[in-house]
Amino acid sequence: MVGSYFFYGWWDWRFLFLIAFSSILDYFIGKNLESETAERKRKIWLWLSVLVNLGLLGFFKYFNFFITSFSEAFTFFGYTIPVYRLDIILPVGISFYTFQTMSYTLDIYRRKIKASHDVISFMAFVSFFPQLVAGPIERASHLLPQFNSVRNFNYSWAISGAKIFVWGMFKKIVIADNAAILVEGIFSKYGEQSSLTLIMGSILFSFQIYGDFSGYSDMAVGLSRMLGFDLISNFKFPYLSRNISAFWKHWHISLSTWFRDYLYIPLGGNRLGKKRAMVNIFIVFLVSGFWHGANWTFIVWGMIHGLVYLFYLIAGEKKEDDTLVLSFSTLGNILVTFSLVSLAFIFFRSPSIHDSMGYLSGIFVGKGESSFLLGNSRQMIMTIISCIGILILMAYEIASKRKNLIEVKLSKYDLVFIGLCTLFLGAFKNHLDFVYFQF
């Protein structure tokens, strides 16, 4: 716990009090939820946890958004309301550890787990530094017991973790950071670009955010293994998905399952009929979009995924085996799904709805020059495409051979090759912060 708090405090020591308060609060609420027998009092304890946690998250992350949106709503009717924005610093990882502690109290309330009676272990669970700032969002039933058990060094387990860590570093440093340079140039001057350049920018951002986020998750899993801890996998080759349903089973798994268990099912799930299930699904995607950031672009991004998912549900597609068998039909479905995901990511990446619509308009009627596909940028693009090709080939090789595989097992030759790529294509430039640090 001390190491995790030192790690978090290195960024800003003042927010140590926030994560400590949230942890201690839910620790004591959890004990009261377990010992209390009166249902009414148990609900009061649960709502105290939910309201305090969401209240802290809402203040730090959404206060200025709500104030600004409220003011802009009145300008539509011809009134002007002065806006008093606060200079609020968003605590790194607050969305992740808030959901982690909330799942703990919710599971105790449902009597799915027992409350922790070791405050040090519980605080270590909430603040575990490999996954603290960007997930995966762990459940207490999986991670918390590991702090109460004796861990002996396991050589094969540690080597497995080291390989996963290197693989994640390759995705972050080589693919995400290099793609980000071109993505920034294209998105910042989208009005001057050709349709082909804008399409390329959208594709590159899809791989940038995948390399960035899944790269962090892999490094978190790998580092945890080296320390003797087992974290859940957060990604399972999502860009090889054949439909939007499969995509969300393989993308940010810890968040999608969190919303399934603690929002979709409590809303009624599919138990109240297909129409109610469709409403519940749409609510989940809207909330998921809002969870990602205090901007209308994220809400629209969630709405797009919700609408596409509902279309898939209405079409009555059958569930598919996760084992990937390549065919023309499968390839076509993968390309369609990836295209829809990439177009939605334009809203995720753009600073405003206006910019998102301008970017989309440019894709269909763009008249600018392909400046980023010419000259010095061409060599960088070819390098990035080659690395993305390596990523896809390795993902396909694993997905096509083993069902439900959740990790990459690099051979010694793969490890050397990936290590050299990381050294020569990523070590000599300024690296960027992880995208999901802002959430």
N, C-alpha and C positions, 0 to 999 in steps of 0.2 A: 504493500500500500504506500509506503514511504517513497519508493521509487516512482510510482505512478503519479503521486502528488507533486514530486519534484519535477517530473516531466511536464505536467500540466502547468505548474507554477512558473516554469521557465518562460512560457508565453506571456502570461500576465498573472502574477501572484494574487491579485485582488479577487479573481474569480474562483480561487480555491475555496473561499467561504461559501460561494454559491453551490458548488458541487457537494461540499461537505454538508451544507444545510439540507439539500435535497436527499442526500443519502441517509443522514441521521433521521430525518422526518419519516421516510418510508421504512426505515428499520423499525422504529417504534410503532408506526401504524401497522406494519406487518405482524408484530407480536400481539397487538390488540385485536387485529382481525382474527388471528388464530385462537385466542383465548375467549373471545366474546361469543356468546351463544344467541343473544337476542338479535334477530335479523335486522331490526330497525337500527340498532346501534352499529351493527356491522356496515350497513349502508352509509351511515354518517361517516365512519372512519374511511371507507372507500372514497366517498365523494370529497373528503378533505384532501386525500392524496391526489386525486385527479385534478381538482380545482387549483390546488397550490402549484402542482407541476405544470399544468397547462397555463396557469396565470403567469408564472415566471417565464415560460417559453413565449407566451403571447406578448408580454411586455418587452422583452429584449429583442424579439425578432419581428413583431408585427405592429408595435405601437405607432411608429411613424407611418406605416402603410395605411392603417385604419384612419388616422387623422387626416392624411392627405386625400384619401378616397372619399371621406366624409365631406371635406371641403369642395372637392371637384364635383361631387354629386349636386351640391347647391348651385354651382355655377351654371349647370344645365337649365336651371329655372331663373337665371338672371340675378342670383344673389352671390355676393362674395363674402366668404368667411375667412378671417385671418387664420393662418396655420402656424402653430407653435410646435415645431419639430424639436425633439430632444437629440442631443449628441450622444447616442447610445452605441456602445461597442458590443457587437454580437459575440457572446462567448463561444469559442471554438467547440464544436461537438455537442452543443446544448440539445439539439434535436435528437441526437443519438442516445445520450445518456438519460434524457428525460423519458424517452420511450422504453428504455431498458428498466428503469426503476418503476415505471407505471405497470409494465407487464408483470413485475414481481408482486405488487399489491393486488393486481387483478387476479393473478393465479392463486394467491392465498385466499382471496375472497371466494373464489370458485372451489376452494379446497382441493386444488390440483397439486399443490406443493405445501410443505411445512415452512413456517417462518424461521428465519435464521436467528440464532441466539448468540451469535458471535459478531459483534459490531465491526471488528477489524476485518474479518473475512468479507462481510457484506460491503463495506466501504472499498475494499480491494476489488470486489466484483464489479462495482459501479465504475470505478476509476481505472480499470485494467488498461495500461497505457498502449499496448499494441492496437487495440480497437476502440480506444476512447473517443478519438476525434472524428472518425469517419466510418465506424462500424467494422464488421457486421454487428447488428443489434442482437445481442445474445439474450437468451432466456435464462432465468435463474435456475430452472430445472436442469440445464445443461452445464453451465459454467460455474455456478456457485459451489456445487459439491467438490469441484476440483481444487478449490482453495482449502478445503478441509481434509484432503487426502494427502498421503505421503507420495511425493514424486521422486523417482529415481532416474538418473540419467539413462536414456535409451539411445544408443548410437544410431541405429537405423531410423528411429523417429526424428532425431536431430538432423540427420543427413537429408531426410525427406523434407523437413522444414526449410533447410538451407536451399534446396533446389526450388521449392515453391517461392521462396523469398527472391531468388535471382530471377525467376520467371516474371514475377511481379515488377521487379526493378526494370527489366527489359521493356515491359509494356508501358511503364510510366516514363522512363528517361528517353528511350529510343523512339517509341511510337507517339505517345501523348505529347511530350514536350516539343518534339520536332513538328508534329502536325499543328500544334498550337500557334507556331510562328506564322504559318500560311493562313490558318483559320482567322487569326486576328487581322491580318492584312486584307483578306477578302471581305469579312463581315464589317470592318470599319469603313470600307469604301465600296459597299455593295452596289451603289448607284453607278459606278464607273466600270463595272465588270460585265463580261458577256454571260450568256446563259450557261455555257459550258463551265466557266470559272465558278459561277454560283453553285452549280450542281456539285462540282468538285469540292467546294468549300463545305457544303452540307455533308457530303460523304466523309470528308476528313474530320469534321467535328464529331461525327458519330464514332469514329475510331479514336479520336482524341479523348472523348469522355469515357469510352469503354476502357481504353488503355490506362487512363488516369484513375478511375474509380476501382476497376477490377484489379489494377496493379496495386493500389493501396490495400485492398482486401487480401490479395495474395501475400503481400509482405506482412500483413497482420497475422494471417494464418501461419505463415512460415516462421516468423519470429516467435510466435506463441508455441509452436511445436518445439523449437529449440529450447524453450524454457520449460517444456513438459506439459503445456496446456493444449487442449484440443478446441478449436473454434469451428463454427459451422461455415460451410462454403457459401459465398454470397453470389457467385456467378457460375453458370454452367453453359458456356458457349452460346450466349443469347442470339448472336447474329446468324446462327445456323437454324433458327426457329422457322417453322413452316407456317405459322399463323400467330396472331397477336396474343392468343391465350398461352401458347408455348413460350413466347417471348417473355411474358411476365412470370412464368414459372422458372425462368432461367436468369432473369435480370433482377438485381437487388433483392435476392430471395428473402433475406431477413426482414426487409421492410414490407414486401408484398404479403408474406405470411403473417406479419404483425397485424396489418390491416384486415386480413382475412379473419384472424382469430378474435380480434378485439374491436372490430367495427362492423365488418360485413355480417358475420354470424350473429352478433347481438342485435343488429338491425332486422334480423329475420332470415338472412341468407336466402336460400331458395326454398325454404320450408313453406312459404306463404304464396306460392305460385310463381309462374314465370314473369309476370308483369312486375310484381314486387321485387323479384330478384334483379330485374333490369334496373329498377330505380336504385336499389341498394348498390349495385355495381357502379352506377354512374356517380353516386355519392362518394364511394370509395376513391374513384379516380380523381374527382374534384379535390377531395381532402388530400390525396397523395400529391397532387400538383401544388397545393397550397403549402404542404409540409416542406417542399423543396425551396421555397423562397417567398419573400414578401413582395411579389410583383404579379401583375395580371398576366404576364407572359407564362408564368408557371401554371396558373389556373387554366389558361387556354390549352397549354400542353397537356394537362391532365384531362381536360374536356375532350380533346382530340382522341386520346387513347381510349377514353370511355366510350365515345361514339363508335370507334372502330371495333372495340370489344363487343358492343351491343350488336353491331352488324354481324359479327362472327357468331354471336349467340343466336340471333334470329335465323341465320342461315342454317343452324342446326348441324354444324360440323361435328364429326365424331372425334372422340379422343384418339390421339395418335401415340404410338410407341416412341419413347425417347431415343431408341436406337436409330441412328441415321443411315439410311440406305439411299445412295445418290441415284437419281433418275432425272429425266427432263422435267417431269411433273414436280418432283421435289425441289429441283433447282429453281423452277419458276415460282413456286410458292415462297421459297426463301428470299428471292429477289424482290417480290412484291412486298413481303413483310418488312424487309430491310428498307425499302424505298419509303414506305409509310412511316416507319420509325424515324428515318432521317429527315423527312419533311417536318414531322412534329418537333424534332430537335431544333429546328430553326427558331421556333418560339422560345425554346429553352435557352438558346444562346443569345438571342437578340435582347437589347436593353429595354425595348418597348414594343407594344403591339404595332405601332406605326412602322417601326423598323422591320418587324417580322413580315408585315404585309408588303412592304417595299421590296424586301428580299425575295419573297415568293413571286411578286409581280415581275421582278427582274429575271427570274428563271424562265418565265414564259415569253417575256417580251424584251429581254435584255439586249441592248444594242452597243454595250461597251466593248472594250478590247480584252482579249485573254491575256492580260499583262502578267498574271501569276502562272501562266502556263508556258511562258516564253522566257528566254534569257537565263539568268542565274538561278531562277526558281525552278527551272525544269529539272536540274540535277537533284535538288532537294526532294521534289515531288517523286522522282523515280526511286530515290532511296527509301522514302516513306512507303511507297507502294510495294516495294520489295519486302520491307519489314512486315507490312500488313499481310502480304502473301504468305510469309513464314508463319505468322500468327494463325491465319485461316487454315493452312495445311496441317499444322500441328493440332489445332482444334478438331478438324475433320477426322484426322487419323485416330484420335482418342474417342470422339463421339461415335464413330462408325464401328468401333470394335467392342466398346464396353458400355453397357447401359448404366445410366445414372452415375457415371464417374464424376467425382467432384474435385479432382485435382490433376495437375500435370505432373507426370513422372518423367523427368528428363534423364536421358542416358548420359554417360560421361562425355560423349562427343557432342550431344545437344548442349550440355552445360558449358563446354568450352566455347562453342560457337556463339551461344547467347551472351556469354560473358565478354567475348571479343567485340560483338556488336554493341553491347552496352558501353564498353570502354571507348571505342573509336567513334561511335555515332552520338554519344551522349555526354561524355565526360568533359568536353572542352567548350561548354557554353553555359550560359546562365539558366538554371532550372527554374521551373515555375511551381508555385504552390499547388497542392492538390485542389481540384475543382470543388470537391465536396467538403472542404474545410469551411466554406461559407454557409453550409447548411447546419 
